[in-house]
């Protein structure tokens, strides 16, 4: 899985897109930079992907179940809500999701 240095697709609403194909064309491609957010678990996208909603902005972010397992190992979800933490986008095959940012990725 590529780490960090790739462009990330967002739809017209500003949500991170899970995948890109001819029926789902990105409105904008952005650099993959860490972002700070408090997220609330909001449901399923596919059997291997869930979605979180940013509590402050209302934007949606997909997350692979493997990344959810890693999140649970290092943090708590209180009523499905994370602490405010730094996140990065990860790409697996043709799909995108978020993960916790690693310490060397967090700004200053």
FIBA-822104 format. One record per residue (C-alpha): residue number from 1; residue in one letter; x, y, z. Coordinates in steps of 0.25 Angstrom, whole numbers. Layout:
! FIBA-822104
vomar, torse, x, y, z
NUM, a, X, Y, Z $
...
END
This chain:
! FIBA-822104
vomar, torse, x, y, z
1, x, 0, 0, 0 $
2, x, 6, 14, -4 $
3, x, 9, 22, 8 $
4, x, 7, 37, 8 $
5, x, 12, 43, -6 $
6, x, 0, 42, -15 $
7, x, -12, 50, -19 $
8, x, -26, 48, -12 $
9, x, -40, 49, -19 $
10, x, -51, 57, -13 $
11, x, -65, 59, -18 $
12, x, -73, 72, -20 $
13, x, -77, 72, -5 $
14, x, -63, 71, 0 $
15, x, -64, 56, 4 $
16, x, -52, 47, 2 $
17, x, -56, 37, -9 $
18, x, -55, 22, -6 $
19, x, -51, 19, -21 $
20, x, -50, 25, -34 $
21, x, -56, 19, -47 $
22, x, -64, 24, -59 $
23, x, -77, 26, -51 $
24, x, -70, 33, -39 $
25, x, -61, 44, -44 $
26, x, -54, 53, -34 $
27, x, -57, 67, -33 $
28, x, -44, 70, -28 $
29, x, -30, 63, -25 $
30, x, -23, 68, -13 $
31, x, -9, 65, -7 $
32, x, -9, 55, 4 $
33, x, -6, 63, 16 $
34, x, -10, 60, 31 $
35, x, -23, 66, 36 $
36, x, -28, 68, 50 $
37, x, -42, 63, 52 $
38, x, -51, 57, 63 $
39, x, -59, 46, 55 $
40, x, -72, 39, 58 $
41, x, -75, 25, 53 $
42, x, -86, 27, 43 $
43, x, -89, 13, 36 $
44, x, -84, 3, 25 $
45, x, -80, 6, 11 $
46, x, -76, -8, 7 $
47, x, -73, -21, 15 $
48, x, -59, -17, 17 $
49, x, -61, -2, 19 $
50, x, -68, 7, 29 $
51, x, -70, 22, 28 $
52, x, -67, 33, 39 $
53, x, -73, 47, 39 $
54, x, -65, 59, 44 $
55, x, -72, 64, 56 $
56, x, -68, 79, 53 $
57, x, -69, 79, 37 $
58, x, -79, 68, 34 $
59, x, -70, 63, 23 $
60, x, -69, 47, 21 $
61, x, -57, 38, 21 $
62, x, -57, 24, 18 $
63, x, -48, 14, 27 $
64, x, -44, 0, 24 $
65, x, -47, -10, 35 $
66, x, -32, -13, 36 $
67, x, -30, 2, 40 $
68, x, -42, 1, 50 $
69, x, -35, -10, 57 $
70, x, -22, -2, 58 $
71, x, -30, 10, 63 $
72, x, -37, 2, 74 $
73, x, -23, -4, 78 $
74, x, -18, 10, 82 $
75, x, -30, 19, 85 $
76, x, -44, 19, 90 $
77, x, -57, 21, 83 $
78, x, -67, 27, 92 $
79, x, -81, 25, 87 $
80, x, -75, 23, 73 $
81, x, -67, 36, 74 $
82, x, -52, 37, 73 $
83, x, -43, 48, 80 $
84, x, -38, 59, 72 $
85, x, -26, 53, 65 $
86, x, -18, 54, 52 $
87, x, -22, 45, 40 $
88, x, -16, 42, 27 $
89, x, -22, 35, 15 $
90, x, -17, 21, 11 $
91, x, -19, 15, -3 $
92, x, -21, 0, -4 $
93, x, -22, -5, -18 $
94, x, -32, 5, -25 $
95, x, -39, 9, -12 $
96, x, -36, 20, -2 $
97, x, -39, 21, 13 $
98, x, -33, 28, 25 $
99, x, -24, 23, 36 $
100, x, -17, 29, 48 $
101, x, -5, 38, 44 $
102, x, 8, 33, 49 $
103, x, 16, 41, 58 $
104, x, 26, 45, 47 $
105, x, 14, 50, 39 $
106, x, 8, 59, 49 $
107, x, 12, 74, 47 $
108, x, 21, 81, 57 $
END
